[in-house]
Structure formats: C-alpha cells, structure tokens
Amino acid sequence: MHLTAPRAILFDLDGTLADTAPDLAGAINKVRTDRGLAPTPYEQLRPVASAGARGLIGAAFDLKPEDQGYDDLRVAFLANYEAAIAVDSRLFDGISILLKGLLEHDLSWGIVTNKAARFTDRLVPLIGLQDACCIVSGDTTPHSKPHPAPLLEAASRLGLAPTACWYVGDDLRDIQAGRAAGMATIAAGWGYCGNIEPTSWGADAVIATPYDLLELIRARQ
C-alpha cells in the first residue's frame, strides 16, 4: 500500500507505546519462584512480551496453550500481573513527544491491543495514555489480532474509513491485522518484535524510533 496522509494513527500498546516487559516478566517469574524454580532470564522473556501469556509461558515453561498445565499457569500469571501491573512499565522514549506532535498535526490517535480490557483499562491511565481517542482491547470484539475486527472497530469509533488510518505495531500479527483491515501499516522497530526481523513482515514502513513516525507524517502532509 502507498502511504497517503493519515487522519488518525492507531497503536499497539505493549512494545509499541509502552515498555511493559519488566512487569510482564516479573509476573511470569513469580509463577516460577512460587513453584520453587529459578527465574527465567529477562533477556529471554523480553522479546516475547508482546505475545502476552502465550509467549511468556512458552518462554518460561516451554508449554503451549494446548498443553496440560498451561491453563493453571495462565491463571497464576494473570493474577500476578494484575497485582503489579505498573511497577516498572513506562512509555518508550519519544512517545510523549510523538503523541503531542500528532495533536499538533490535528491527528487523532488510539490504542488497539490484544491485552484484555481488565488490564488495559487499569494500565492506560497509570502510564499517561488516558487521552487516547479510542481504546480497543483484545476482548472488545469477538476476535483479536491478527483478525482485522479490532482495527475496524477502532476506525468505526473514530468515525473514519480504515484507509484513513495508519496502524503502528511491534509484532507480525499487528501488520497482518492492519493489512487485513485495509490500513497502512508501520512496524515499530524499537519494540519487542518477537525475535523476528521487522523488515520481513511486509509493513508499508519500518521505523527505528517514534520520532521517525512524525517525519513520515510530515512528508505526506
């Protein structure tokens, strides 16, 4: 897709707007230590943080959702995370300036995440993202990313055609969802990226910093 001037920018949350990996890693490592196991090294957990419980349980316990014992680990992990959701989570460097810049360009911005609403709704105001024009969580629609439904819901809430929106994310499924929704897609190279090179995702652009997004927008206005 050729990048045309957007009217709104939609963002993934974990690994794109916010560095939430420290608290997610802490939650899964508490599951391990509560069971008498050594913590999994942070450098193994950080790349899979955008994948939530599935990615973190996979990295920490080598289990998939269909494996025996996975559900009990997931319940424990989510309980730990809910109890300590914003201890070390912060916006990435440059995000506050980026969001201010979007307002200066008269662009709306919103959040589309696979994180369940019970976590999103608590986390967003704690890390300074409460001014989002729309927030669509993983359980807002019947489907989560890479299905396009959450992105289509966000565009609808903004009163815009999907083609008027850009979607920015740090995971392959973000790009897949954006393409399926008919949006321009931007890969956030500063994010977790799941140990996969973002240039292989087929995004319309790959950017290294939040400032680069402002430059892309300015070049098309």
N, C-alpha and C positions, 0 to 999 in steps of 0.2 A: 504494500500500500504506500502511495506517495503521501508524505507528511504535509497536511494542509493546516492552516491556522486553527487551533482548537478554541472551543468556547468553555471547556471545563477540563480539568485534569483529575483523574481518579488514581488513587494509590492503593497498593497493597499496604499492610500495616507492619507485620513482623519482618524485619530485614530490609524494609524499604523506607518507611518513615521512622521507625523506631528500632533501636538495638535492644531487643528483648531477650536475646540469647542468654545473658547471665542468669536471669530469673528462671527461664525455662530449664536451663542446665541444672540450676540449683534444685528445682523441683524433682527432676528425674534422679539426680544423685541422692536426694533424701530418700527416695524409694529404695535405692541400693543400700545406703548406710543403715536404714531401718531394718534391712534384712541381713545385716552383718557383712555386707560386701563393700569393697573399696570403691570410691567414686570413679566414674569414667572420666578420663582426662578431658578438660574443657575443649581442647583443640579438635577432639573427635566429635563433640556434640554441637559445636557452633555451626558448622556447615549445614546441618540438617534441621536447624531450629525452625526454619520456615515451614517444615513439614509437620510441625506440631507433635502430638502424641505418637503418631505413626513413625515419624522419623527418629524421635528421641528414644522411644522404646526399642526401636530397631538397632540404634547405635549402642544403647546401654545394656540391652539384654539379648540382642540378636533374635528377636521374635517379631513375627508379622501378625497382622490383625486376626488371621485365621488360626493362629497357633494357640494351643492350650496355655492358659495362664496370662494371656495378653490382656484380657478384659480386666482382671484384678489389678494388674499393673497400671492400666489406663486410669482406673478409678482412683488409685492412690496418687498417681502423678497429678491428675487434675485437682484433687483435693489440696495437695501441697502447693500447686501453682496458685490456686485461688487464695490461699492463706498468705502468700508472699508475692503478689503479682507485680509490684512496682518498687521493689527494693533497690535494684540496680539498673532497671530499664530506663533508657534515655532516648531522646531524639538524636538521630545521627547528626554529626557536624554539618552545618549548612542547611538543614531542613527548615529551621525557623526563618532564615533569610529567604529561602525558596518560597515558603508559603506567603510571606509578606510581599514578595515580588509578584506572585500570582494575583494578589489583590490589587496591586498597583497596575497590573495589566487587565483589570476587570474580568479576571477568570475565576469561576467557581472551582472549588476543589472538594473532593470527597474521599471516603475510605471504603474499599471493598476487600474484605478479609475472609479467610476460612475459619478464623477464630470464632468460637461460639459467642453469641451475644452476651451471655452472662459474664464472660471475661472482657469482651470488647467494651461494654458499657461501663465497666469499672475502670479499665485501664486508660481509656482515652482522656478523661479529664485529669487524671493523675500525672500524665506526661505532657499536657499542654496542647492537646489536639481537639479540644471541645468546640472549636469554631468551624469544624467540618460542616459543609453544606448538606451532606448526606452520609450516613454510615450504614453499610450493608454487611452483615455478619454471615458466618458460614451456615447458620440455620435460619436466616431471614427468608430465604426461598427454599423450595424443595430440593434444590441441587446446590452443590458447592463447586468452586473452580476445580478442574478446568472447564466445567459446563459454563456456558455464557449467561445463564439466568441471573446470577448476582450482578453482573455488569449491566445487563439490560434493565434490571430493577433500579440500579443507581441512576442510569440515564433517564429513566422514567420519572424518578423522584426530582431530578433536576429540570425536567421539562425539556429535555434535549434529545435529538436524534443520536443514536450511538456513534454515528460517523462524526459528530461534533466533539467527541471526547477522545482524549488520549488516556491510555492505561499504563501505569508505571509499576513494575514489579521485579522481584529478585529471584523468581523461580520459573522454571519452564512452564508450569501449569498456568502462571499468570499470563504469559504470552499466548498460550493456547486459548485461554478463555477470552482474551482481548480480541484475538483474530476471529474467533467464532462469533463474537458479538458485533463484529464489523468496525471495531475501534482501531485506531493507530496504537501500536504497542512500543513501549520503551523499556529496555532491560536495564535495571539498576545495578551496575557493576560493582557498587560499593557494598552490596548486600551479601547474604549468605551463599546464594547461588547453588547450593546443594552439590558442591564438588564437580559441577558441570560448567564448562566454558560458555558464558552467555552468548558469545558470537555464534554459537551453533544452534540457537533457539529459533532463528528466523524472525526476530523482532525488527521493527522498522528502524530502530536506532538502538545502539548500546552506548550508555553514558557512564563515565567514571565517577562523577560527583554530582550532588544536587545542583550545583551552580551550572553545570552543563545543560540541565533541563531549561533553565532560564534562557540560555544562549540559543537553544533550539527554538524556543517560543519566539524570541525576539527576531530571529532570522526569518520567521514566517508571518510576521505581523506588518 
